[in-house]
């Protein structure tokens, strides 16, 4: 799917119109969850509800084709990372891809980690 490509790929979004559109999509697809869009950048932070852990959530999302970054990657020193992930809002070629990625994240949040964990 190519959603949320790693840093260095550049932003494909056009200026303000896409930023406004992306924020609307966030509100529509992640309603009820704690997300914090940046006022100056094309990303948002999604605070994960218990019992999700950021690394686990990011791994499950990647298995479904959505690349997001756990907050731990942005922590300096030995500080404790919040249970949150950074979502790039401009890593897709189309609005439909962004919508699909947000739908996948919403579904993962609703299902919880137990639905994706096999203990043997």
SEMARLO-904703 format. One record per residue (C-alpha): residue number from 1; residue in one letter; chain; x, y, z. Coordinates in nm, 3 decimals, padded with zeros to 5 digits. Each point is the difference from the previous one (the first is absolute). Layout:
SEMARLO-904703
<rec><seq>NUM</seq><type>A</type><mol>A</mol><px>X</px><py>Y</py><pz>Z</pz></rec>
...
***
This chain:
SEMARLO-904703
<rec><seq>1</seq><type>X</type><mol>A</mol><px>00.000</px><py>00.000</py><pz>00.000</pz></rec>
<rec><seq>2</seq><type>X</type><mol>A</mol><px>00.289</px><py>00.237</py><pz>00.067</pz></rec>
<rec><seq>3</seq><type>X</type><mol>A</mol><px>-00.177</px><py>00.183</py><pz>00.280</pz></rec>
<rec><seq>4</seq><type>X</type><mol>A</mol><px>00.225</px><py>00.189</py><pz>00.240</pz></rec>
<rec><seq>5</seq><type>X</type><mol>A</mol><px>00.332</px><py>-00.051</py><pz>-00.177</pz></rec>
<rec><seq>6</seq><type>X</type><mol>A</mol><px>00.316</px><py>00.057</py><pz>00.204</pz></rec>
<rec><seq>7</seq><type>X</type><mol>A</mol><px>00.152</px><py>00.345</py><pz>00.040</pz></rec>
<rec><seq>8</seq><type>X</type><mol>A</mol><px>00.180</px><py>00.132</py><pz>-00.302</pz></rec>
<rec><seq>9</seq><type>X</type><mol>A</mol><px>-00.271</px><py>-00.079</py><pz>-00.253</pz></rec>
<rec><seq>10</seq><type>X</type><mol>A</mol><px>-00.131</px><py>00.355</py><pz>00.008</pz></rec>
<rec><seq>11</seq><type>X</type><mol>A</mol><px>-00.351</px><py>00.126</py><pz>00.040</pz></rec>
<rec><seq>12</seq><type>X</type><mol>A</mol><px>-00.236</px><py>-00.048</py><pz>-00.291</pz></rec>
<rec><seq>13</seq><type>X</type><mol>A</mol><px>-00.275</px><py>00.219</py><pz>00.142</pz></rec>
<rec><seq>14</seq><type>X</type><mol>A</mol><px>-00.079</px><py>00.337</py><pz>-00.147</pz></rec>
<rec><seq>15</seq><type>X</type><mol>A</mol><px>00.015</px><py>00.283</py><pz>00.252</pz></rec>
<rec><seq>16</seq><type>X</type><mol>A</mol><px>-00.290</px><py>00.101</py><pz>00.225</pz></rec>
<rec><seq>17</seq><type>X</type><mol>A</mol><px>-00.288</px><py>-00.165</py><pz>-00.181</pz></rec>
<rec><seq>18</seq><type>X</type><mol>A</mol><px>00.145</px><py>-00.345</py><pz>00.055</pz></rec>
<rec><seq>19</seq><type>X</type><mol>A</mol><px>00.082</px><py>00.078</py><pz>00.363</pz></rec>
<rec><seq>20</seq><type>X</type><mol>A</mol><px>-00.361</px><py>00.104</py><pz>00.063</pz></rec>
<rec><seq>21</seq><type>X</type><mol>A</mol><px>-00.126</px><py>-00.308</py><pz>-00.187</pz></rec>
<rec><seq>22</seq><type>X</type><mol>A</mol><px>00.231</px><py>-00.228</py><pz>00.201</pz></rec>
<rec><seq>23</seq><type>X</type><mol>A</mol><px>-00.126</px><py>00.143</py><pz>00.328</pz></rec>
<rec><seq>24</seq><type>X</type><mol>A</mol><px>-00.359</px><py>-00.057</py><pz>-00.108</pz></rec>
<rec><seq>25</seq><type>X</type><mol>A</mol><px>00.083</px><py>-00.359</py><pz>-00.088</pz></rec>
<rec><seq>26</seq><type>X</type><mol>A</mol><px>00.159</px><py>-00.045</py><pz>00.345</pz></rec>
<rec><seq>27</seq><type>X</type><mol>A</mol><px>-00.312</px><py>00.133</py><pz>00.168</pz></rec>
<rec><seq>28</seq><type>X</type><mol>A</mol><px>-00.222</px><py>-00.228</py><pz>-00.209</pz></rec>
<rec><seq>29</seq><type>X</type><mol>A</mol><px>00.204</px><py>-00.319</py><pz>00.032</pz></rec>
<rec><seq>30</seq><type>X</type><mol>A</mol><px>00.151</px><py>00.028</py><pz>00.348</pz></rec>
<rec><seq>31</seq><type>X</type><mol>A</mol><px>-00.295</px><py>00.162</py><pz>00.176</pz></rec>
<rec><seq>32</seq><type>X</type><mol>A</mol><px>-00.003</px><py>-00.101</py><pz>00.364</pz></rec>
<rec><seq>33</seq><type>X</type><mol>A</mol><px>00.375</px><py>-00.059</py><pz>00.015</pz></rec>
<rec><seq>34</seq><type>X</type><mol>A</mol><px>00.261</px><py>00.237</py><pz>00.139</pz></rec>
<rec><seq>35</seq><type>X</type><mol>A</mol><px>00.189</px><py>00.145</py><pz>-00.297</pz></rec>
<rec><seq>36</seq><type>X</type><mol>A</mol><px>00.191</px><py>00.328</py><pz>-00.015</pz></rec>
<rec><seq>37</seq><type>X</type><mol>A</mol><px>00.070</px><py>00.144</py><pz>-00.344</pz></rec>
<rec><seq>38</seq><type>X</type><mol>A</mol><px>00.295</px><py>00.236</py><pz>-00.028</pz></rec>
<rec><seq>39</seq><type>X</type><mol>A</mol><px>-00.084</px><py>00.360</py><pz>-00.079</pz></rec>
<rec><seq>40</seq><type>X</type><mol>A</mol><px>00.310</px><py>00.037</py><pz>-00.216</pz></rec>
<rec><seq>41</seq><type>X</type><mol>A</mol><px>00.072</px><py>-00.346</py><pz>-00.141</pz></rec>
<rec><seq>42</seq><type>X</type><mol>A</mol><px>-00.170</px><py>-00.277</py><pz>-00.196</pz></rec>
<rec><seq>43</seq><type>X</type><mol>A</mol><px>-00.017</px><py>-00.255</py><pz>00.280</pz></rec>
<rec><seq>44</seq><type>X</type><mol>A</mol><px>-00.202</px><py>-00.085</py><pz>00.307</pz></rec>
<rec><seq>45</seq><type>X</type><mol>A</mol><px>00.066</px><py>-00.179</py><pz>00.324</pz></rec>
<rec><seq>46</seq><type>X</type><mol>A</mol><px>-00.243</px><py>-00.274</py><pz>00.097</pz></rec>
<rec><seq>47</seq><type>X</type><mol>A</mol><px>-00.008</px><py>-00.084</py><pz>00.371</pz></rec>
<rec><seq>48</seq><type>X</type><mol>A</mol><px>-00.081</px><py>-00.369</py><pz>00.025</pz></rec>
<rec><seq>49</seq><type>X</type><mol>A</mol><px>-00.270</px><py>-00.128</py><pz>00.234</pz></rec>
<rec><seq>50</seq><type>X</type><mol>A</mol><px>00.086</px><py>-00.278</py><pz>00.244</pz></rec>
<rec><seq>51</seq><type>X</type><mol>A</mol><px>00.113</px><py>-00.270</py><pz>-00.035</pz></rec>
<rec><seq>52</seq><type>X</type><mol>A</mol><px>00.175</px><py>00.098</py><pz>-00.328</pz></rec>
<rec><seq>53</seq><type>X</type><mol>A</mol><px>00.375</px><py>00.059</py><pz>00.009</pz></rec>
<rec><seq>54</seq><type>X</type><mol>A</mol><px>00.148</px><py>00.221</py><pz>-00.272</pz></rec>
<rec><seq>55</seq><type>X</type><mol>A</mol><px>00.248</px><py>-00.254</py><pz>-00.138</pz></rec>
<rec><seq>56</seq><type>X</type><mol>A</mol><px>-00.265</px><py>-00.272</py><pz>-00.016</pz></rec>
<rec><seq>57</seq><type>X</type><mol>A</mol><px>-00.253</px><py>00.229</py><pz>-00.167</pz></rec>
<rec><seq>58</seq><type>X</type><mol>A</mol><px>00.255</px><py>00.111</py><pz>-00.261</pz></rec>
<rec><seq>59</seq><type>X</type><mol>A</mol><px>00.094</px><py>-00.364</py><pz>-00.072</pz></rec>
<rec><seq>60</seq><type>X</type><mol>A</mol><px>-00.364</px><py>-00.103</py><pz>-00.045</pz></rec>
<rec><seq>61</seq><type>X</type><mol>A</mol><px>-00.063</px><py>00.301</py><pz>-00.225</pz></rec>
<rec><seq>62</seq><type>X</type><mol>A</mol><px>00.302</px><py>-00.085</py><pz>-00.214</pz></rec>
<rec><seq>63</seq><type>X</type><mol>A</mol><px>-00.124</px><py>-00.356</py><pz>-00.046</pz></rec>
<rec><seq>64</seq><type>X</type><mol>A</mol><px>-00.315</px><py>00.156</py><pz>-00.147</pz></rec>
<rec><seq>65</seq><type>X</type><mol>A</mol><px>00.199</px><py>00.229</py><pz>-00.229</pz></rec>
<rec><seq>66</seq><type>X</type><mol>A</mol><px>00.009</px><py>00.319</py><pz>00.207</pz></rec>
<rec><seq>67</seq><type>X</type><mol>A</mol><px>00.336</px><py>00.140</py><pz>00.112</pz></rec>
<rec><seq>68</seq><type>X</type><mol>A</mol><px>-00.013</px><py>00.220</py><pz>00.311</pz></rec>
<rec><seq>69</seq><type>X</type><mol>A</mol><px>00.271</px><py>00.090</py><pz>00.253</pz></rec>
<rec><seq>70</seq><type>X</type><mol>A</mol><px>-00.017</px><py>-00.077</py><pz>00.374</pz></rec>
<rec><seq>71</seq><type>X</type><mol>A</mol><px>00.067</px><py>00.296</py><pz>00.228</pz></rec>
<rec><seq>72</seq><type>X</type><mol>A</mol><px>00.310</px><py>-00.174</py><pz>00.135</pz></rec>
<rec><seq>73</seq><type>X</type><mol>A</mol><px>00.185</px><py>00.089</py><pz>-00.322</pz></rec>
<rec><seq>74</seq><type>X</type><mol>A</mol><px>-00.027</px><py>00.368</py><pz>00.097</pz></rec>
<rec><seq>75</seq><type>X</type><mol>A</mol><px>00.102</px><py>-00.027</py><pz>00.365</pz></rec>
<rec><seq>76</seq><type>X</type><mol>A</mol><px>00.334</px><py>00.150</py><pz>00.097</pz></rec>
<rec><seq>77</seq><type>X</type><mol>A</mol><px>00.212</px><py>-00.164</py><pz>00.265</pz></rec>
<rec><seq>78</seq><type>X</type><mol>A</mol><px>-00.163</px><py>-00.236</py><pz>00.247</pz></rec>
<rec><seq>79</seq><type>X</type><mol>A</mol><px>-00.335</px><py>00.171</py><pz>00.028</pz></rec>
<rec><seq>80</seq><type>X</type><mol>A</mol><px>-00.309</px><py>-00.217</py><pz>-00.004</pz></rec>
<rec><seq>81</seq><type>X</type><mol>A</mol><px>-00.187</px><py>00.004</py><pz>-00.328</pz></rec>
<rec><seq>82</seq><type>X</type><mol>A</mol><px>-00.375</px><py>00.050</py><pz>00.002</pz></rec>
<rec><seq>83</seq><type>X</type><mol>A</mol><px>-00.223</px><py>-00.272</py><pz>-00.144</pz></rec>
<rec><seq>84</seq><type>X</type><mol>A</mol><px>-00.049</px><py>00.195</py><pz>-00.320</pz></rec>
<rec><seq>85</seq><type>X</type><mol>A</mol><px>00.082</px><py>-00.019</py><pz>-00.371</pz></rec>
<rec><seq>86</seq><type>X</type><mol>A</mol><px>00.081</px><py>00.266</py><pz>-00.258</pz></rec>
<rec><seq>87</seq><type>X</type><mol>A</mol><px>-00.215</px><py>-00.012</py><pz>-00.312</pz></rec>
<rec><seq>88</seq><type>X</type><mol>A</mol><px>00.125</px><py>00.170</py><pz>-00.315</pz></rec>
<rec><seq>89</seq><type>X</type><mol>A</mol><px>-00.289</px><py>00.165</py><pz>-00.183</pz></rec>
<rec><seq>90</seq><type>X</type><mol>A</mol><px>00.183</px><py>00.061</py><pz>-00.326</pz></rec>
<rec><seq>91</seq><type>X</type><mol>A</mol><px>00.166</px><py>-00.333</py><pz>-00.073</pz></rec>
<rec><seq>92</seq><type>X</type><mol>A</mol><px>-00.271</px><py>-00.116</py><pz>-00.239</pz></rec>
<rec><seq>93</seq><type>X</type><mol>A</mol><px>-00.050</px><py>00.077</py><pz>-00.366</pz></rec>
<rec><seq>94</seq><type>X</type><mol>A</mol><px>-00.378</px><py>00.037</py><pz>00.031</pz></rec>
<rec><seq>95</seq><type>X</type><mol>A</mol><px>-00.269</px><py>00.091</py><pz>00.248</pz></rec>
<rec><seq>96</seq><type>X</type><mol>A</mol><px>-00.143</px><py>-00.351</py><pz>-00.044</pz></rec>
<rec><seq>97</seq><type>X</type><mol>A</mol><px>00.328</px><py>-00.154</py><pz>00.124</pz></rec>
<rec><seq>98</seq><type>X</type><mol>A</mol><px>00.004</px><py>00.227</py><pz>00.305</pz></rec>
<rec><seq>99</seq><type>X</type><mol>A</mol><px>-00.363</px><py>-00.089</py><pz>00.070</pz></rec>
<rec><seq>100</seq><type>X</type><mol>A</mol><px>00.080</px><py>-00.371</py><pz>-00.030</pz></rec>
<rec><seq>101</seq><type>X</type><mol>A</mol><px>00.296</px><py>00.034</py><pz>00.237</pz></rec>
<rec><seq>102</seq><type>X</type><mol>A</mol><px>-00.207</px><py>00.186</py><pz>00.258</pz></rec>
<rec><seq>103</seq><type>X</type><mol>A</mol><px>-00.273</px><py>-00.264</py><pz>-00.028</pz></rec>
<rec><seq>104</seq><type>X</type><mol>A</mol><px>00.257</px><py>-00.272</py><pz>00.069</pz></rec>
<rec><seq>105</seq><type>X</type><mol>A</mol><px>00.128</px><py>00.186</py><pz>00.306</pz></rec>
<rec><seq>106</seq><type>X</type><mol>A</mol><px>-00.355</px><py>00.057</py><pz>00.128</pz></rec>
<rec><seq>107</seq><type>X</type><mol>A</mol><px>-00.079</px><py>-00.370</py><pz>-00.043</pz></rec>
<rec><seq>108</seq><type>X</type><mol>A</mol><px>00.315</px><py>-00.100</py><pz>00.190</pz></rec>
<rec><seq>109</seq><type>X</type><mol>A</mol><px>-00.089</px><py>00.235</py><pz>00.284</pz></rec>
<rec><seq>110</seq><type>X</type><mol>A</mol><px>-00.351</px><py>-00.143</py><pz>00.021</pz></rec>
<rec><seq>111</seq><type>X</type><mol>A</mol><px>00.117</px><py>-00.363</py><pz>-00.012</pz></rec>
<rec><seq>112</seq><type>X</type><mol>A</mol><px>00.272</px><py>00.038</py><pz>00.263</pz></rec>
<rec><seq>113</seq><type>X</type><mol>A</mol><px>00.328</px><py>-00.188</py><pz>00.018</pz></rec>
<rec><seq>114</seq><type>X</type><mol>A</mol><px>-00.153</px><py>-00.325</py><pz>00.122</pz></rec>
<rec><seq>115</seq><type>X</type><mol>A</mol><px>-00.163</px><py>-00.056</py><pz>-00.337</pz></rec>
<rec><seq>116</seq><type>X</type><mol>A</mol><px>00.344</px><py>-00.010</py><pz>-00.163</pz></rec>
<rec><seq>117</seq><type>X</type><mol>A</mol><px>00.203</px><py>-00.193</py><pz>00.255</pz></rec>
<rec><seq>118</seq><type>X</type><mol>A</mol><px>00.052</px><py>-00.373</py><pz>-00.010</pz></rec>
<rec><seq>119</seq><type>X</type><mol>A</mol><px>00.147</px><py>-00.154</py><pz>00.314</pz></rec>
<rec><seq>120</seq><type>X</type><mol>A</mol><px>00.141</px><py>-00.349</py><pz>-00.042</pz></rec>
***
